[in-house]
């Protein structure tokens, strides 16, 4: 059963953060890998998104949807998508960079519809130093906005991406966010281990964060402190620590519980890896109308793609859905009991 669906609603973004490759063309990119312009022209229509949401609802009423970009606020039909989720009791969160350029769109959104889940990208740069101007600006502007959005949105989360220069400030950023009533979702920067890793523009292994004692100590202190509001901390932080610097094998192919949908509607098993396909596999030919079963061809093709291009990672997307699949605890994603981890 599919528990989590990651939607890349668009590859448009107002930022160019150094660790992200969603809006870049790779140097030496294989010809089978479409360039950015293709995704900008072939974005899913509103109808395709709503159709997909309905099919997942029929498949699993408790399915959780994560609306990524690029920057999802750049989609003009986002209010319609969110209203559809609210009307049909579909669980979701929106992940935005929440910078000044998109904050007017966020304000318009919350005036038009009720937003039940919102996640902003806020990095430890907020409490430390970084040479990356966009990363610092995103964190400062996003934090100020989240403080205000707490008055309108029930479930407000900060997605925290940790880089090498941040390792001494993990505890500090979590405490800072918790003190202000903001839930933290921790992850570490990863590298593009081949040209098919979407969420990283970094190739040099020196960028990877090694499993140093200082990280382990901070993780233990965060887990022990009941006042710290960190997403699934008791489950995820030990797994993240063991997988550093980038050695987590999610083994998604052993049980499909988490899938991703690219901006053009193409299905992939892994959020991080785009890969290539001999035949296009999208929402219309992956599953039956009620998502009751994977077609044999589609499943084999997706598994082959994942195995062919995966070189492991350190991200939590599959960890979360595997835990939900095993424990059937959707509450861990919608934060009904935040403090308990």
C-alpha positions as CSV (number, residue, x, y, z in Angstrom):
1,X,0.0,0.0,0.0
2,X,1.3,3.5,-0.9
3,X,1.6,5.6,2.3
4,X,3.4,8.7,1.0
5,X,3.3,10.5,-2.4
6,X,5.9,13.2,-3.1
7,X,4.7,15.7,-5.8
8,X,7.2,17.8,-7.7
9,X,4.4,20.2,-8.7
10,X,6.9,22.4,-10.6
11,X,10.6,22.8,-11.2
12,X,10.4,26.6,-11.2
13,X,12.1,28.3,-8.3
14,X,13.1,31.8,-7.3
15,X,16.4,30.5,-5.7
16,X,19.5,28.8,-6.8
17,X,20.8,27.1,-3.6
18,X,24.2,25.5,-4.2
19,X,23.1,22.0,-3.0
20,X,19.9,21.7,-5.1
21,X,19.7,20.6,-8.7
22,X,16.0,20.7,-9.3
23,X,16.3,23.8,-11.5
24,X,19.6,23.1,-13.2
25,X,20.9,21.3,-16.2
26,X,23.8,19.0,-15.4
27,X,27.2,19.3,-17.0
28,X,27.6,16.2,-19.1
29,X,24.0,15.3,-18.7
30,X,23.0,12.2,-20.7
31,X,20.8,12.8,-23.8
32,X,18.2,10.5,-22.2
33,X,17.8,13.0,-19.4
34,X,15.4,15.8,-20.4
35,X,16.7,19.4,-19.8
36,X,15.0,21.8,-17.5
37,X,13.1,23.5,-20.3
38,X,11.2,20.3,-21.0
39,X,9.8,20.2,-17.5
40,X,8.9,23.9,-17.5
41,X,6.8,23.3,-20.7
42,X,5.3,19.9,-19.7
43,X,4.0,20.6,-16.2
44,X,1.1,18.6,-15.1
45,X,-2.3,20.3,-15.6
46,X,-4.6,21.0,-12.7
47,X,-6.8,18.1,-13.8
48,X,-3.9,15.7,-13.8
49,X,-3.0,16.6,-10.2
50,X,-6.6,16.4,-9.0
51,X,-7.1,13.1,-10.8
52,X,-4.0,11.7,-9.1
53,X,-5.1,12.9,-5.7
54,X,-8.5,11.2,-6.1
55,X,-6.9,7.9,-7.2
56,X,-4.6,7.8,-4.2
57,X,-7.5,8.6,-2.0
58,X,-9.4,5.6,-3.4
59,X,-6.3,3.5,-2.9
60,X,-5.5,4.6,0.6
61,X,-7.7,7.2,2.5
62,X,-4.8,7.9,4.9
63,X,-2.2,8.5,2.2
64,X,0.0,11.5,2.9
65,X,0.9,14.0,0.2
66,X,4.0,16.2,0.2
67,X,3.9,19.1,-2.3
68,X,7.4,20.0,-3.4
69,X,9.0,22.1,-6.1
70,X,11.0,23.8,-7.2
71,X,8.8,26.3,-5.4
72,X,5.2,25.1,-5.3
73,X,3.9,28.6,-4.5
74,X,4.8,29.5,-8.1
75,X,1.9,27.3,-9.3
76,X,-1.2,29.6,-9.8
77,X,-3.6,26.6,-9.3
78,X,-2.2,25.7,-5.9
79,X,-5.3,27.2,-4.1
80,X,-7.5,24.8,-6.1
81,X,-5.3,21.9,-5.3
82,X,-5.3,22.6,-1.6
83,X,-9.1,23.2,-1.6
84,X,-9.5,19.8,-3.2
85,X,-7.4,18.2,-0.5
86,X,-9.4,20.0,2.3
87,X,-12.8,19.0,0.8
88,X,-11.8,15.4,0.4
89,X,-9.9,15.1,3.7
90,X,-6.6,14.4,2.0
91,X,-3.5,14.7,4.2
92,X,-0.8,17.0,3.0
93,X,1.9,19.6,3.6
94,X,3.4,22.2,1.3
95,X,7.1,22.6,1.3
96,X,8.2,26.2,0.4
97,X,11.4,28.2,0.6
98,X,9.2,30.9,2.1
99,X,11.3,33.8,1.0
100,X,10.1,37.3,0.4
101,X,9.5,36.7,-3.3
102,X,6.9,34.0,-2.6
103,X,5.5,35.3,0.7
104,X,2.8,37.4,-1.1
105,X,1.6,34.2,-2.8
106,X,1.5,32.4,0.6
107,X,-0.6,35.3,2.0
108,X,-3.0,35.0,-0.9
109,X,-3.2,31.3,-0.5
110,X,-4.2,31.4,3.2
111,X,-6.8,34.1,2.5
112,X,-8.4,31.9,-0.2
113,X,-8.3,28.5,1.5
114,X,-7.5,26.9,4.8
115,X,-3.9,25.5,4.8
116,X,-3.6,22.6,7.1
117,X,0.1,21.7,6.6
118,X,3.1,24.0,5.7
119,X,6.8,23.3,5.8
120,X,9.5,25.9,5.1
121,X,13.1,25.2,4.4
122,X,15.2,26.6,7.3
123,X,18.8,25.7,7.7
124,X,21.3,26.0,10.6
125,X,22.6,29.0,8.8
126,X,19.9,30.8,10.8
127,X,22.0,30.4,13.9
128,X,25.5,30.1,12.4
129,X,27.6,31.4,9.5
130,X,27.5,30.5,5.8
131,X,29.0,31.9,2.6
132,X,25.8,30.9,0.8
133,X,23.8,34.1,0.6
134,X,20.6,32.4,-0.7
135,X,20.7,29.8,2.0
136,X,21.1,32.4,4.7
137,X,18.4,34.6,3.3
138,X,16.0,31.7,2.8
139,X,16.4,30.7,6.5
140,X,16.1,34.2,8.0
141,X,13.1,35.2,5.9
142,X,11.4,31.8,6.3
143,X,11.8,31.8,10.0
144,X,10.1,35.2,10.4
145,X,7.3,34.1,8.2
146,X,6.7,30.8,10.0
147,X,6.3,32.7,13.3
148,X,3.4,34.6,11.7
149,X,2.0,31.6,9.8
150,X,1.6,29.7,13.1
151,X,-1.4,32.0,13.7
152,X,-3.2,30.6,10.6
153,X,-1.8,27.1,10.0
154,X,-2.1,24.2,12.5
155,X,0.8,22.2,11.4
156,X,4.0,24.3,10.8
157,X,7.3,22.5,10.2
158,X,10.9,23.6,9.4
159,X,12.8,21.3,7.1
160,X,16.4,21.6,8.2
161,X,19.2,20.6,5.8
162,X,22.6,20.2,7.5
163,X,25.9,20.8,5.8
164,X,29.5,20.5,7.1
165,X,29.7,24.0,8.4
166,X,26.5,23.4,10.4
167,X,27.5,20.3,12.5
168,X,28.2,22.3,15.7
169,X,24.9,24.1,15.5
170,X,22.4,21.2,15.1
171,X,21.3,21.3,18.8
172,X,21.1,25.1,18.7
173,X,18.9,25.3,15.6
174,X,16.5,22.7,17.0
175,X,16.3,24.5,20.3
176,X,15.8,27.8,18.6
177,X,12.9,26.4,16.5
178,X,11.4,24.4,19.4
179,X,11.5,27.5,21.7
180,X,9.4,29.3,19.1
181,X,6.9,26.4,18.8
182,X,8.2,25.2,15.4
183,X,8.6,21.5,14.6
184,X,12.0,20.4,13.0
185,X,12.5,17.8,10.3
186,X,16.2,17.0,10.0
187,X,18.2,15.9,7.0
188,X,21.8,16.1,5.7
189,X,23.2,17.4,2.5
190,X,23.9,14.7,-0.1
191,X,25.8,14.6,-3.3
192,X,24.9,13.6,-6.8
193,X,26.5,10.2,-7.2
194,X,25.7,10.1,-10.8
195,X,23.9,12.5,-13.3
196,X,20.5,11.2,-12.2
197,X,20.4,12.5,-8.6
198,X,17.8,15.4,-8.7
199,X,18.1,17.0,-5.3
200,X,21.9,17.6,-5.3
201,X,24.1,19.8,-7.4
202,X,27.2,18.7,-5.5
203,X,29.5,16.0,-6.8
204,X,32.6,16.2,-4.5
205,X,32.4,13.7,-1.6
206,X,34.1,16.2,0.6
207,X,30.7,17.9,1.0
208,X,29.3,14.9,2.8
209,X,28.9,15.2,6.6
210,X,30.9,12.4,8.3
211,X,29.6,10.6,11.4
212,X,31.5,12.6,13.9
213,X,31.0,12.3,17.7
214,X,29.8,15.9,17.9
215,X,26.8,15.0,15.8
216,X,26.0,11.8,17.8
217,X,26.2,13.8,21.1
218,X,23.8,16.4,19.8
219,X,21.4,13.8,18.5
220,X,21.4,12.0,21.9
221,X,20.7,15.3,23.7
222,X,17.9,16.2,21.3
223,X,16.3,12.7,21.7
224,X,16.5,13.0,25.5
225,X,15.0,16.5,25.8
226,X,11.2,16.1,25.8
227,X,10.8,19.8,25.1
228,X,12.5,19.5,21.7
229,X,9.9,19.3,18.9
230,X,11.6,17.2,16.2
231,X,9.8,15.1,13.7
232,X,9.9,11.4,14.5
233,X,13.2,11.9,16.4
234,X,13.2,8.6,18.2
235,X,12.8,6.7,15.0
236,X,14.7,8.8,12.4
237,X,17.7,10.2,14.2
238,X,19.3,6.8,15.0
239,X,18.8,5.7,11.4
240,X,20.2,8.9,10.0
241,X,23.3,8.6,12.3
242,X,23.9,5.0,11.1
243,X,23.6,6.0,7.4
244,X,26.1,8.9,7.5
245,X,27.7,10.1,5.4
246,X,25.5,8.7,2.7
247,X,25.0,5.0,3.0
248,X,21.3,4.3,3.5
249,X,19.7,1.6,1.4
250,X,15.9,2.1,1.6
251,X,15.2,-1.2,-0.3
252,X,12.0,0.4,-1.5
253,X,11.8,-2.2,-4.3
254,X,11.0,-4.8,-1.6
255,X,7.7,-3.1,-0.8
256,X,6.4,-0.1,-2.6
257,X,5.0,2.3,0.0
258,X,6.4,5.6,-1.2
259,X,6.4,7.0,-4.7
260,X,7.2,10.3,-6.4
261,X,5.6,12.2,-9.2
262,X,7.7,14.5,-11.4
263,X,6.6,17.8,-12.7
264,X,5.6,16.3,-16.0
265,X,3.5,13.6,-14.3
266,X,6.1,10.8,-14.6
267,X,6.2,8.3,-11.8
268,X,9.4,7.3,-10.1
269,X,10.0,5.1,-7.0
270,X,12.7,7.5,-5.6
271,X,12.3,11.2,-4.9
272,X,16.0,11.7,-5.3
273,X,16.7,9.8,-8.6
274,X,15.0,10.7,-11.8
275,X,16.6,8.1,-14.0
276,X,15.5,7.1,-17.5
277,X,12.8,4.8,-18.9
278,X,12.4,2.9,-22.1
279,X,8.7,3.8,-22.0
280,X,7.0,6.7,-20.3
281,X,5.4,5.7,-17.0
282,X,2.9,8.2,-15.6
283,X,-0.2,8.3,-13.5
284,X,-2.4,7.1,-16.4
285,X,-0.5,3.9,-17.1
286,X,1.2,3.0,-13.8
287,X,-1.8,1.7,-11.9
288,X,-5.5,0.8,-12.3
289,X,-8.0,3.7,-11.8
290,X,-8.3,2.9,-8.1
291,X,-4.5,2.2,-7.7
292,X,-5.5,-1.4,-6.6
293,X,-2.3,-2.9,-8.1
294,X,0.9,-2.0,-9.9
295,X,1.0,-3.1,-13.5
296,X,3.7,-5.8,-14.0
297,X,5.5,-3.8,-16.6
298,X,5.5,-0.6,-14.7
299,X,6.7,-2.1,-11.5
300,X,9.5,-4.0,-13.1
301,X,10.6,-0.9,-15.0
302,X,10.6,1.3,-11.9
303,X,12.5,-1.2,-9.8
304,X,15.0,-1.7,-12.6
305,X,15.5,2.1,-12.8
306,X,15.9,2.4,-9.0
307,X,18.5,-0.4,-8.9
308,X,20.3,0.8,-11.9
309,X,20.9,4.4,-10.7
310,X,20.8,4.2,-6.9
311,X,24.1,4.6,-5.1
312,X,22.5,5.0,-1.7
313,X,21.8,8.3,0.1
314,X,21.0,9.7,3.6
315,X,17.5,11.0,3.2
316,X,14.5,10.2,5.4
317,X,11.7,10.0,2.8
318,X,11.7,6.2,2.7
319,X,12.4,5.8,6.4
320,X,9.2,7.6,7.2
321,X,7.0,5.7,4.8
322,X,8.5,2.4,5.9
323,X,7.8,3.2,9.5
324,X,4.2,4.2,8.7
325,X,3.8,1.1,6.6
326,X,5.0,-1.2,9.4
327,X,3.3,0.6,12.3
328,X,0.3,2.1,10.5
329,X,0.9,5.4,12.3
330,X,-0.2,8.2,10.0
331,X,-0.2,10.5,13.0
332,X,3.6,10.5,12.9
333,X,3.4,12.5,9.7
334,X,0.5,14.9,10.6
335,X,2.1,15.7,13.9
336,X,-0.9,15.1,16.2
337,X,1.6,14.2,18.9
338,X,4.7,16.2,18.2
339,X,6.5,16.1,21.5
340,X,6.7,12.4,21.7
341,X,8.9,12.2,18.6
